[in-house]
Every structure is written in structure tokens, then in C-alpha cells.
């Protein structure tokens, strides 16, 4: 269970660092200048990935708790 919490903290740090990076960059990899609309779309995509990972983690937690009983 400790490993599971450690992995969750690592995921959280990764997503926070990604969000900070997305908000601070001026030009993306394709050379497009970032405006607030594009930044919000990028954060929405990152948020969708975050929700997917959270659901997978909750599923894993369910099986860990079920197995420990």
C-alpha cells in the first residue's frame, strides 16, 4: 500500500509540473504562439489525462483493498 501512495504522489508531482510548464511556455513545439485559449485547451487535455489516471488508480485501489480482506 505504501508503494501505491508513493506512485500516486509521483503522478501528482508530474501533473503539477506539466501544468506549470503549459502555463509558462510562450511557444509550443509546432511554433505556435500560446494565447489564453490555447493554454486552456492544453490544460483541458492534461486534465482529461489526469482523470483517466485517477480512475485507473481508483480501480487498482479497489482491487488492493479487495485482496487484503
N, C-alpha and C positions, 0 to 999 in steps of 0.2 A: 504494500500500500504506500510505503514511503517513496518507492520508485515512481509510482503513479503520480503522486503530488509533485515530485521533482520535475517530471516531464511536463506537467501542467504549468508549472512556474516558468519553465523554459519556453513553452509555447506562448505564454502571456508576454514575456520579455521580447520574444521575436515579433509578435504582432504590434506591441507598443513601439518598438524600434522602427518597424516598417511604416507605421502611421506617421511617426515623426519625420522619417525620410520623405514620405509622399507629400507632407505638408510643407517641407522646406525646400524641395527642389524647384528650380526655376525652369529647366528644360528637361523633357523626358528623353528616353533613349532614341526616339524617332526624330528628335529635333524640334518638337512642337513646344511652343512657349506655354507654360501652365497658367491657366486663369482659374478663378474660384470654381467655375462649373466643372472643369476637367478634374480639379482636385477632389471635388465631392464625388464624382463618378469613380475615381480611383479608390477613394475611401469606401464607397459602397461595395465595390468588388472585393476589397480587402475584408470588409465586414461580412460579406457572403461566405468567404473562405473561413473566417473566424467562426461563424455559426455552424458551418459544416464540421469543423474540427471539434467544436463544443459538443455537437450531437454525437460524434464518434466517441468522444471521451466519456460522455454520459452512458453510452451503450457499454463501453468497456467497464465502467464503474458498476453498472448493473450486474454484469457477469462476475466481476470480482466479489461483490457483496453476496451474490447468489452462491458462488462456490465456497465462500468462507462459512456459510451456515451449515 
